[in-house]
Amino acid sequence: MTSIDVQDLTKEYGTRRAVDHLTFRVEPGRVTGFLGPNGAGKSTTMRLVLGLDRPTSGTAMVGGRAYPTLNEPLRHVGALLDAQAAHGSRTGRDHLRVLAASNRIPNRRVDAVLEETGLASVARRRVKTYSLGMRQRLGIAAALLGDPEVVMLDEPSNGLDPEGIIWIRELLGRLAEEGRTVLVSSHLMNETASFADHLVVLGRGRLLADTPMRAFIHARVEPRVRIRTTDAAALETALSRYGHDAVQHEDGHWSVRHARVDDIGRMAAEAGVTLLELAPEEGTLEQAYLDLTAGEAEFTAQPQEA
Amino acid sequence: MTSPPVLHAEFLKIRTLRSLPGALLALFAGTTAFSALAGASGTSDPEFDPLFTALSGVLPGQIAAISFGAMAVSAEYHGGALRLSLAAVPQRGRWFVAKLTAIAVPTLFVGLATAFAALVVARAGLGSAASGLTVAEDVRGVVGCGIYVTLMALSAAGLTAVLRSGVATLSVLIPFILVVSFVIDDAAGTVADFLPDQAGQIVLHQTYEGTLGPWSGLMVTALWTVAAMLAGAWSVRRRDA
């Protein structure tokens, strides 16, 4: 069991505090989305976990150990920090061979991850001829090289085409299913909602939330029911009789707040109102996130630097 | 200090970047060509030193060695490459030793081959003018020249790790070697003898005067190199990647 444990982690660059007394744990077997606007401290936290930057105070552990004490760390932790890290004049395959050599990973793993990331056909081309999406795939290939229990990806879908975005979603799900610890940062809500099981939300270096994604949304966005009917007057009467708070929209559909589809369906049947549409309106991650950050007055008052 | 896998990776990095073996090829070709020219031109200079004339191609040629050392390190300071390297090898001291070894070994081999080739072609041009050179002097010149270019490449590598930029390193070292040393070249017997390039070049001469001899001169250059490498190691170990 390998988790990432961040304990009271703080990092200051000069007077700017990039990470501010951060404590959270990333558990194996699920995809944890690492959310926050640009400059919230997501990348800094990842660098601190990898021992690349030194914390001002606090600790970051992987499987109970500090990253720099790991022997052949690529076999334990795979990370994508920056798709531009591969030298443009090296071929994609050579880039991975170098990394593999440093951790005694056999070259057949190099070919396996090239295959897995769909780069096999361009493996012997120089990285400078790659598109941004291909570089991103190469960075992900490097993260998977050592078959690690912990995978950390910083904005992995940057530059990926729609097909690539579907691919990464499936990949993340599979990695979590295999029992790995998966931490994926993003500033895009819809994308995170599509792959994350759990959320760690940062704002200005501080922890804003650490909850399962469904719970995060349900706690912050009221569920609603969407209805369309042929008989607006009868519906309105029925709804007010049962004390439902409903709003009619311009295009003719109704939203009922704090209601469940089952209750509204039964009610409509009893009242003899014809329904054309009856559907739950799930809250989105975006709505929940905006609700969370709206509560952080200080957070919204000052814009973040990118 | 380092481990075979880390060293293997660093050697592989140098082999898989075309510009790096290219710089070593330039060291060989440039030095040999300039030495051949020097050997073929006149020997009217009263201070003519046959060994230094034969090996003089290394004065322009060393720029290739410096570029090699600088580029091998500066490749790590583009687009987060260093982060990837240090994520793979988080023991930074061990990583930097491997990097320097991967620079030193090929430079030394190419440097020795270069000095030997330069001496052969230049002596062919010099003919009887170089007949006073003993085998011991030839060997000293060739070995000393190989060590000298290696030290220059390592100095450039150390400085690049401090400045985190190959361009910055080259714009410090190349003017230093081309301008400063030529300007104060005549002021022999002064503190200028202890400059890294001047001290190390004594070994390239048949006859020498002053406080430093061939090997003590190389030692002085080596001390400069060690200082540059230690500064580089300090920078790699202390700073955030």
Boltz contact constraints between the chains, C-beta under 6 A:
constraints:
  - contact:
      token1: [A, 50]
      token2: [B, 87]
      max_distance: 6.0
  - contact:
      token1: [A, 51]
      token2: [B, 90]
      max_distance: 6.0
  - contact:
      token1: [A, 52]
      token2: [B, 83]
      max_distance: 6.0
  - contact:
      token1: [A, 52]
      token2: [B, 86]
      max_distance: 6.0
  - contact:
      token1: [A, 52]
      token2: [B, 241]
      max_distance: 6.0
  - contact:
      token1: [A, 53]
      token2: [B, 240]
      max_distance: 6.0
  - contact:
      token1: [A, 68]
      token2: [B, 90]
      max_distance: 6.0
  - contact:
      token1: [A, 74]
      token2: [B, 88]
      max_distance: 6.0
  - contact:
      token1: [A, 79]
      token2: [B, 87]
      max_distance: 6.0
  - contact:
      token1: [A, 81]
      token2: [B, 80]
      max_distance: 6.0
  - contact:
      token1: [A, 81]
      token2: [B, 83]
      max_distance: 6.0
  - contact:
      token1: [A, 82]
      token2: [B, 80]
      max_distance: 6.0
  - contact:
      token1: [A, 84]
      token2: [B, 79]
      max_distance: 6.0
  - contact:
      token1: [A, 85]
      token2: [B, 79]
      max_distance: 6.0
  - contact:
      token1: [A, 85]
      token2: [B, 80]
      max_distance: 6.0
  - contact:
      token1: [A, 85]
      token2: [B, 81]
      max_distance: 6.0
  - contact:
      token1: [A, 85]
      token2: [B, 84]
      max_distance: 6.0
  - contact:
      token1: [A, 87]
      token2: [B, 75]
      max_distance: 6.0
  - contact:
      token1: [A, 89]
      token2: [B, 17]
      max_distance: 6.0
  - contact:
      token1: [A, 90]
      token2: [B, 16]
      max_distance: 6.0
  - contact:
      token1: [A, 94]
      token2: [B, 16]
      max_distance: 6.0
  - contact:
      token1: [A, 98]
      token2: [B, 9]
      max_distance: 6.0
  - contact:
      token1: [A, 98]
      token2: [B, 12]
      max_distance: 6.0
  - contact:
      token1: [A, 98]
      token2: [B, 13]
      max_distance: 6.0
  - contact:
      token1: [A, 99]
      token2: [B, 88]
      max_distance: 6.0
  - contact:
      token1: [A, 101]
      token2: [B, 8]
      max_distance: 6.0
  - contact:
      token1: [A, 101]
      token2: [B, 9]
      max_distance: 6.0
  - contact:
      token1: [A, 101]
      token2: [B, 12]
      max_distance: 6.0
  - contact:
      token1: [A, 102]
      token2: [B, 5]
      max_distance: 6.0
  - contact:
      token1: [A, 102]
      token2: [B, 6]
      max_distance: 6.0
  - contact:
      token1: [A, 102]
      token2: [B, 9]
      max_distance: 6.0
  - contact:
      token1: [A, 102]
      token2: [B, 88]
      max_distance: 6.0
  - contact:
      token1: [A, 102]
      token2: [B, 89]
      max_distance: 6.0
  - contact:
      token1: [A, 103]
      token2: [B, 88]
      max_distance: 6.0
  - contact:
      token1: [A, 104]
      token2: [B, 5]
      max_distance: 6.0
